[in-house]
Amino acid sequence: YSPCIAHGYDLGDMASHAKMAMETGYWPLYRFDPGREHHGDHALHLDSRKPTRTFSEFAMTEARFSMLARTNPTVADELMTLAQQDIDDRWHLYEQMVNVERTARFGILDEEVD
């Protein structure tokens, strides 16, 4: 997560702010390493835990979101709901993708592939 001054918070707090983004699922941390499959592991690994904060809790710490909430609360609420739904859906997809087997074996033994 790479914020800028236009986000409207003290950039000295960037590390804790990025952590909050991760805790909401807005900015999940994951690794994709196809080499792990050679050792019998899945290529995708979620480093983030399941979200523990809401997106609106995070968003209201940034001027770009809180300004909308002050000027047009109805639209802001609707957008926060949609953003949270997107985050929840994306997290659910990532949880499923972690267990996807990408390598098709087609009857070939691992020794023959090397």
N, CA, C and O of each residue as an XYZ file, in Angstrom:
456
protein
N       0.845     -1.161      0.000
C       0.000      0.000      0.000
C       0.889      1.222      0.000
O       1.690      1.410      0.916
N       0.758      2.052     -1.010
C       1.631      3.216     -1.146
C       0.794      4.491     -1.172
O       0.317      4.897     -2.232
N       0.616      5.115     -0.031
C      -0.221      6.313      0.036
C       0.538      7.560     -0.421
O       1.748      7.524     -0.643
N      -0.189      8.641     -0.553
C       0.429      9.926     -0.867
C      -0.193     10.977      0.050
O      -1.159     10.705      0.762
N       0.368     12.163      0.020
C      -0.086     13.229      0.907
C      -1.557     13.577      0.663
O      -2.235     14.057      1.571
N      -2.053     13.338     -0.552
C      -3.452     13.642     -0.887
C      -4.433     12.738     -0.134
O      -5.626     13.038     -0.077
N      -3.951     11.648      0.438
C      -4.836     10.780      1.208
C      -5.260     11.433      2.518
O      -6.248     11.028      3.132
N      -4.508     12.448      2.943
C      -4.942     13.274      4.060
C      -4.697     12.723      5.450
O      -5.521     12.932      6.340
N      -3.601     12.032      5.665
C      -3.228     11.620      7.013
C      -1.720     11.806      7.144
O      -1.028     11.982      6.141
N      -1.219     11.770      8.339
C       0.198     11.969      8.611
C       0.988     10.799      8.037
O       0.840      9.664      8.490
N       1.825     11.074      7.041
C       2.579     10.009      6.395
C       3.609      9.376      7.332
O       4.174      8.329      7.015
N       3.853      9.999      8.474
C       4.691      9.382      9.494
C       4.037      8.145     10.085
O       4.710      7.295     10.669
N       2.730      8.050      9.933
C       1.966      6.898     10.420
C       1.711      5.876      9.314
O       0.816      5.040      9.439
N       2.489      5.936      8.234
C       2.233      5.101      7.065
C       2.230      3.607      7.386
O       1.381      2.875      6.877
N       3.155      3.143      8.213
C       3.226      1.706      8.513
C       1.960      1.228      9.223
O       1.410      0.185      8.871
N       1.498      1.980     10.213
C       0.284      1.561     10.922
C      -0.940      1.710     10.024
O      -1.894      0.940     10.134
N      -0.911      2.696      9.143
C      -2.032      2.878      8.221
C      -2.095      1.721      7.213
O      -3.174      1.210      6.914
N      -0.946      1.321      6.700
C      -0.890      0.184      5.785
C      -1.354     -1.089      6.486
O      -2.025     -1.926      5.882
N      -0.994     -1.234      7.761
C      -1.439     -2.398      8.530
C      -2.963     -2.406      8.646
O      -3.596     -3.456      8.540
N      -3.542     -1.230      8.864
C      -4.998     -1.148      8.954
C      -5.642     -1.515      7.614
O      -6.681     -2.175      7.586
N      -5.035     -1.095      6.515
C      -5.551     -1.457      5.192
C      -5.544     -2.971      5.009
O      -6.468     -3.543      4.430
N      -4.488     -3.614      5.512
C      -4.392     -5.067      5.433
C      -5.428     -5.739      6.335
O      -6.008     -6.760      5.965
N      -5.658     -5.165      7.519
C      -6.609     -5.762      8.467
C      -8.057     -5.670      7.975
O      -8.913     -6.418      8.448
N      -8.335     -4.780      7.050
C      -9.684     -4.671      6.493
C      -9.887     -5.590      5.296
O     -11.020     -5.849      4.891
N      -8.783     -6.085      4.729
C      -8.871     -6.864      3.497
C      -8.821     -5.980      2.267
O      -8.815     -6.483      1.143
N      -8.784     -4.670      2.462
C      -8.690     -3.722      1.340
C      -7.374     -3.925      0.611
O      -7.314     -3.802     -0.613
N      -6.322     -4.234      1.353
C      -5.008     -4.448      0.775
C      -4.421     -5.731      1.363
O      -3.561     -5.677      2.242
N      -4.886     -6.888      0.875
C      -4.392     -8.152      1.444
C      -2.950     -8.430      1.030
O      -2.491     -7.998     -0.028
N      -2.262     -9.148      1.878
C      -0.897     -9.564      1.580
C      -0.918    -11.039      1.198
O      -1.492    -11.871      1.901
N      -0.289    -11.343      0.086
C      -0.206    -12.721     -0.370
C       1.067    -12.902     -1.179
O       1.685    -11.933     -1.620
N       1.443    -14.149     -1.364
C       2.602    -14.503     -2.187
C       2.176    -15.534     -3.209
O       1.374    -16.422     -2.918
N       2.715    -15.411     -4.402
C       2.499    -16.399     -5.444
C       3.865    -16.871     -5.918
O       4.633    -16.105     -6.499
N       4.155    -18.136     -5.663
C       5.442    -18.714     -6.026
C       5.203    -20.072     -6.667
O       5.032    -21.065     -5.959
N       5.188    -20.133     -7.994
C       4.946    -21.407     -8.673
C       5.954    -22.490     -8.294
O       5.647    -23.678     -8.401
N       7.152    -22.100     -7.853
C       8.162    -23.077     -7.450
C       7.748    -23.910     -6.253
O       8.267    -25.008     -6.052
N       6.814    -23.399     -5.452
C       6.337    -24.157     -4.284
C       5.618    -25.438     -4.703
O       5.592    -26.415     -3.954
N       5.033    -25.428     -5.912
C       4.300    -26.603     -6.380
C       5.225    -27.798     -6.570
O       4.801    -28.944     -6.420
N       6.469    -27.538     -6.894
C       7.436    -28.622     -7.082
C       7.668    -29.378     -5.768
O       8.051    -30.548     -5.777
N       7.433    -28.700     -4.641
C       7.604    -29.311     -3.317
C       6.280    -29.786     -2.728
O       6.212    -30.140     -1.552
N       5.223    -29.793     -3.550
C       3.930    -30.280     -3.087
C       3.062    -29.238     -2.396
O       1.999    -29.573     -1.873
N       3.495    -27.980     -2.383
C       2.700    -26.903     -1.784
C       1.950    -26.159     -2.872
O       2.268    -26.271     -4.056
N       0.953    -25.403     -2.456
C       0.222    -24.570     -3.413
C       1.010    -23.301     -3.693
O       1.710    -22.788     -2.820
N       0.892    -22.799     -4.913
C       1.660    -21.627     -5.341
C       1.193    -20.355     -4.637
O       2.010    -19.482     -4.344
N      -0.104    -20.236     -4.362
C      -0.640    -19.041     -3.726
C      -0.696    -19.224     -2.222
O      -1.191    -20.238     -1.730
N      -0.189    -18.241     -1.492
C      -0.193    -18.286     -0.028
C      -0.688    -16.946      0.494
O      -0.124    -15.904      0.157
N      -1.736    -16.961      1.313
C      -2.239    -15.738      1.946
C      -1.427    -15.444      3.194
O      -1.398    -16.251      4.124
N      -0.771    -14.297      3.218
C      -0.040    -13.874      4.410
C      -0.957    -13.136      5.371
O      -0.743    -13.167      6.583
N      -1.976    -12.471      4.839
C      -2.937    -11.757      5.679
C      -3.881    -12.746      6.353
O      -4.189    -13.812      5.819
N      -4.320    -12.364      7.519
C      -5.385    -13.122      8.179
C      -6.721    -12.623      7.657
O      -6.796    -11.595      6.983
N      -7.761    -13.356      7.974
C      -9.102    -12.934      7.587
C      -9.348    -11.520      8.127
O      -8.962    -11.223      9.258
N      -9.981    -10.646      7.342
C     -10.194     -9.262      7.784
C     -10.881     -9.173      9.145
O     -11.820     -9.909      9.447
N     -10.370     -8.233      9.962
C     -10.912     -8.034     11.306
C     -11.483     -6.637     11.496
O     -12.042     -6.336     12.551
N     -11.350     -5.787     10.495
C     -11.881     -4.424     10.548
C     -12.760     -4.189      9.333
O     -12.645     -4.888      8.327
N     -13.634     -3.209      9.431
C     -14.462     -2.860      8.283
C     -13.733     -1.857      7.402
O     -12.862     -1.118      7.862
N     -14.103     -1.847      6.136
C     -13.498     -0.898      5.219
C     -13.812      0.535      5.636
O     -12.944      1.402      5.542
N     -15.024      0.801      6.090
C     -15.375      2.179      6.440
C     -14.547      2.674      7.623
O     -14.228      3.861      7.694
N     -14.192      1.785      8.551
C     -13.327      2.168      9.669
C     -11.979      2.675      9.139
O     -11.442      3.670      9.624
N     -11.456      1.984      8.154
C     -10.202      2.401      7.522
C     -10.405      3.663      6.678
O      -9.623      4.610      6.775
N     -11.440      3.673      5.865
C     -11.657      4.767      4.920
C     -11.839      6.111      5.610
O     -11.382      7.136      5.104
N     -12.495      6.114      6.749
C     -12.743      7.383      7.432
C     -11.485      8.011      8.022
O     -11.527      9.141      8.510
N     -10.364      7.286      7.981
C      -9.097      7.870      8.426
C      -8.417      8.636      7.299
O      -7.405      9.299      7.526
N      -8.963      8.553      6.078
C      -8.392      9.246      4.933
C      -9.319     10.362      4.468
O     -10.535     10.185      4.383
N      -8.723     11.514      4.169
C      -9.499     12.690      3.772
C     -10.321     12.440      2.518
O     -11.444     12.934      2.418
N      -9.803     11.699      1.573
C     -10.514     11.486      0.311
C     -11.844     10.777      0.520
O     -12.793     11.018     -0.226
N     -11.930      9.908      1.520
C     -13.185      9.221      1.805
C     -14.046     10.004      2.789
O     -15.259     10.111      2.608
N     -13.429     10.544      3.818
C     -14.211     11.266      4.828
C     -14.825     12.548      4.257
O     -15.884     12.980      4.714
N     -14.170     13.162      3.262
C     -14.724     14.344      2.623
C     -16.033     14.001      1.906
O     -16.989     14.775      1.957
N     -16.078     12.865      1.251
C     -17.311     12.435      0.595
C     -18.398     12.180      1.625
O     -19.557     12.534      1.407
N     -18.035     11.569      2.743
C     -19.020     11.293      3.803
C     -19.617     12.585      4.354
O     -20.794     12.624      4.713
N     -18.806     13.643      4.422
C     -19.318     14.939      4.910
C     -20.178     15.649      3.872
O     -21.190     16.258      4.219
N     -19.788     15.576      2.608
C     -20.502     16.327      1.570
C     -21.712     15.592      1.017
O     -22.684     16.228      0.608
N     -21.670     14.266      0.996
C     -22.791     13.496      0.453
C     -22.894     12.164      1.193
O     -22.507     11.122      0.663
N     -23.420     12.202      2.427
C     -23.438     10.990      3.262
C     -24.206      9.824      2.667
O     -23.824      8.672      2.873
N     -25.271     10.090      1.939
C     -26.054      8.991      1.363
C     -25.233      8.215      0.343
O     -25.188      6.986      0.375
N     -24.592      8.934     -0.554
C     -23.755      8.287     -1.569
C     -22.562      7.611     -0.902
O     -22.191      6.499     -1.278
N     -21.964      8.269      0.079
C     -20.820      7.689      0.787
C     -21.198      6.367      1.440
O     -20.442      5.400      1.348
N     -22.354      6.305      2.099
C     -22.794      5.062      2.731
C     -22.982      3.952      1.697
O     -22.592      2.805      1.917
N     -23.583      4.315      0.576
C     -23.816      3.329     -0.480
C     -22.481      2.811     -1.031
O     -22.319      1.610     -1.248
N     -21.545      3.708     -1.251
C     -20.238      3.298     -1.772
C     -19.457      2.476     -0.747
O     -18.744      1.545     -1.120
N     -19.581      2.806      0.532
C     -18.901      2.026      1.574
C     -19.455      0.601      1.608
O     -18.704     -0.363      1.761
N     -20.765      0.480      1.464
C     -21.396     -0.841      1.437
C     -20.906     -1.645      0.245
O     -20.585     -2.826      0.377
N     -20.848     -1.004     -0.927
C     -20.375     -1.693     -2.127
C     -18.897     -2.079     -2.001
O     -18.499     -3.170     -2.408
N     -18.097     -1.183     -1.439
C     -16.678     -1.482     -1.255
C     -16.487     -2.653     -0.302
O     -15.654     -3.527     -0.543
N     -17.259     -2.670      0.780
C     -17.148     -3.770      1.744
C     -17.560     -5.089      1.107
O     -16.936     -6.120      1.354
N     -18.605     -5.062      0.292
C     -19.050     -6.280     -0.386
C     -17.969     -6.786     -1.341
O     -17.725     -7.989     -1.432
N     -17.327     -5.862     -2.047
C     -16.246     -6.244     -2.950
C     -15.081     -6.864     -2.183
O     -14.519     -7.873     -2.611
N     -14.723     -6.268     -1.064
C     -13.634     -6.797     -0.235
C     -13.982     -8.192      0.271
O     -13.149     -9.097      0.222
N     -15.206     -8.368      0.756
C     -15.642     -9.677      1.265
C     -15.621    -10.731      0.156
O     -15.155    -11.852      0.363
N     -16.130    -10.359     -1.022
C     -16.157    -11.299     -2.145
C     -14.742    -11.662     -2.595
O     -14.454    -12.826     -2.873
N     -13.871    -10.673     -2.666
C     -12.497    -10.909     -3.088
C     -11.778    -11.819     -2.087
O     -11.050    -12.730     -2.480
N     -11.989    -11.563     -0.790
C     -11.355    -12.402      0.232
C     -11.827    -13.849      0.105
O     -11.029    -14.780      0.207
N     -13.118    -14.027     -0.118
C     -13.672    -15.376     -0.286
C     -13.022    -16.064     -1.498
O     -12.690    -17.248     -1.441
N     -12.848    -15.320     -2.581
C     -12.198    -15.875     -3.768
C     -10.753    -16.266     -3.468
O     -10.310    -17.344     -3.864
N     -10.016    -15.401     -2.772
C      -8.630    -15.721     -2.424
C      -8.555    -16.971     -1.559
O      -7.670    -17.806     -1.749
N      -9.477    -17.104     -0.612
C      -9.485    -18.310      0.232
C      -9.667    -19.563     -0.612
O      -9.069    -20.600     -0.327
N     -10.492    -19.467     -1.651
C     -10.693    -20.609     -2.535
C      -9.468    -20.859     -3.411
O      -9.078    -22.005     -3.632
N      -8.866    -19.784     -3.905
C      -7.722    -19.910     -4.818
C      -6.497    -20.511     -4.144
O      -5.672    -21.139     -4.806
N      -6.371    -20.325     -2.842
C      -5.221    -20.873     -2.116
C      -5.156    -22.388     -2.283
O      -4.065    -22.959     -2.278
N      -6.280    -23.034     -2.427
C      -6.328    -24.494     -2.502
C      -6.463    -25.037     -3.916
O      -6.683    -26.235     -4.096
N      -6.336    -24.178     -4.922
C      -6.457    -24.634     -6.302
C      -5.171    -25.338     -6.727
O      -4.068    -24.832     -6.520
N      -5.334    -26.491     -7.314
C      -4.207    -27.245     -7.866
C      -4.027    -26.788     -9.307
O      -4.885    -27.045    -10.151
N      -2.911    -26.110     -9.595
C      -2.699    -25.549    -10.930
C      -2.065    -26.530    -11.907
O      -2.250    -26.400    -13.117
N      -1.335    -27.489    -11.411
C      -0.560    -28.358    -12.279
C      -1.380    -29.564    -12.700
O      -1.853    -30.329    -11.859
N      -1.548    -29.730    -13.998
C      -2.236    -30.900    -14.539
C      -1.189    -31.985    -14.784
O      -0.199    -31.748    -15.476
N      -1.398    -33.136    -14.238
C      -0.396    -34.202    -14.328
C      -0.575    -35.069    -15.581
O       0.418    -35.516    -16.155
N      -1.784    -35.310    -16.006
C      -2.074    -36.102    -17.198
C      -1.347    -37.433    -17.222
O      -0.919    -37.895    -18.280
N      -1.209    -38.046    -16.065
C      -0.619    -39.369    -15.992
C       0.905    -39.386    -16.051
O       1.497    -40.466    -16.044
N       1.546    -38.249    -16.108
C       3.004    -38.190    -16.169
C       3.548    -38.199    -14.744
O       3.075    -37.446    -13.893
N       4.521    -39.031    -14.489
C       5.148    -39.093    -13.185
C       6.067    -37.891    -13.005
O       6.644    -37.399    -13.975
N       6.203    -37.420    -11.775
C       7.069    -36.272    -11.493
C       8.491    -36.508    -11.961
O       9.151    -35.577    -12.423
N       8.979    -37.748    -11.848
C      10.361    -38.046    -12.255
C      10.542    -37.828    -13.744
O      11.619    -37.423    -14.181
N       9.495    -38.093    -14.541
C       9.590    -37.930    -15.990
C       9.624    -36.468    -16.391
O      10.174    -36.129    -17.438
N       9.034    -35.581    -15.564
C       8.991    -34.158    -15.874
C      10.344    -33.521    -15.677
O      10.730    -32.639    -16.444
N      11.086    -33.958    -14.646
C      12.406    -33.378    -14.359
C      13.331    -33.750    -15.460
O      14.503    -33.373    -15.436
